Amino acid sequence: MPQTNEAAEWFSAVYEAVQQIPYGKCTSYGHIAALLGYPKRARQVGVCLKHLPEYDENDPEKFEYHSQNVPWQRVVNSKGGISPRGDGGSAANRQAVRLRAEGIEVEDGRGAAEATVDFSRFGWFPQDLPNEPGDEA
């Protein structure tokens, strides 16, 4: 998806940051953006996750970052909500299923597109990333 080196670096930084969200925790698109030093890029974080490649078990080395090593499901909107994706709710349902599999309680609203996570119980909002993007730690 990235068309420039700058865009590729941004995508990598987002994926590396999302990889640091602990199992059983969630954060927001805006918090990932803020951790990366760009607090107004919440939507761009969402774009990166939207374009996260699917893992290809026939070619596991095809992508450095993919749906199996970047826990995309742990990122929700600023209200703890699973954002609708205009696909009739299938992606939102898939996200809720993956969150529940980690023990995160997802409260259903009037449909999957209105499902929410309680940040007071499951939120992850450090002031800094445990490992800065690009660190080998």
N, C-alpha and C positions, 0 to 999 in steps of 0.2 A: 504493500500500500504506500509506504513513504516514497516520495518522489525526489527528495533532496537529502543531502547528508544531515542537514539540520533537523529535518523531519524524522529521519531514521534514528538520530540520537534521542529525540524526544520520545519516540515510540519505545525505544530500549529503556530509557529512564523510567517511563511509566510502568513498563512490565517488570523491571527490577524492583521498583517500589512496591508494586502490588504483591510480588513474591514474598515480601517481608511481613505481610499481614498474617498474624498467627492464626492457626487452625481454631475454629470456633469463635472468631471475631469478625467484625465488619467495620468498614469506614466509609467515608463519602468520597465522591469524585472530587469535590472541592478540597477535601483534606489531602488527598494525594497530590493535587496541584499545588497546594500550599507547601507541603513537604519538599516539593521539587523547586520551590522558590518562585512559582508563578500562580499566585492565589486566584487570578481571574481566568484560569484555563480549565475550569472544571469540565466544560463541554468537550474540550479537546482530549481530556482524559477518557471521557466516554467514547469519543471517536476511536481512540486507540484500542479500547477494549472491544468495541464493535468489530474492529478489523483484526482482532487476534486470530491467527490461523488455527484451524482445527488440527489436532494431533493426527498424524497419518501413520498408523501402525505398520503399513507396508514400507514406509520410508521414514523411520523415526528420527533421522538426522536432517530431515528436509527443512525444518524451521528451528531456530534457536529458541524462540518463545512460541508457545502454543497452548491450547486449551487444557493440557494436562499438567503443565509446569507453571502456569500463571493462574492463580486462583481468582479469576475474574468475578466469580459469584460473590466474593466478599466485599464488593464495592457497590454501594447503593446511593440513592440521592440524599440530599442534606436533611431530609425529614425522616430518614431511615426507610424510605419506600423503594420498592423494586420498580424501576422506571419502565413504563410501557414502551414497546418497540414497534408498534404498528403491524404486528404479525398475528393478531388475534389472540395474543396472550401466551403463545407456546414458549417463547424465550423466557418470559417472566415466570411461567410455571417451571421451566427447567432450572432457573435460578433458585426458586423457592425450594425445589426438591434437593438441589445440591447443598443449600444452606442447612436445611433440616437434617441432612445426612451427617453434617458436622455438629449437630446438637444445637444449632441456632434456632430458636423459636421464631417462626414467621407467622404473624397475625394476618389472617385474611380479612380484607376489607369487603368490598362488594365485587370482588374478583381478583385474579392474580395481579392485575395491573395496579391494584391498590393495596397489595400486601406490604406489611411493614415489619421492621426489626426494631427492637427496643435498644437504642444505643446505650441507655444507662446500664444494661446488663451485658450487651454483646459488642459494645463500641470499642474501637481501637483508635485512639487519637494522641499519639506521642507528639512531642514538640519537634523531634528530629527523627529521621530514619535511623534504625539501629545500625545499618550498614549503608553508607552513602552509595548511590548508583556508581558503578564502575569499580568499587572496592572489591578486592579479591578475598575478603574475610568471610 
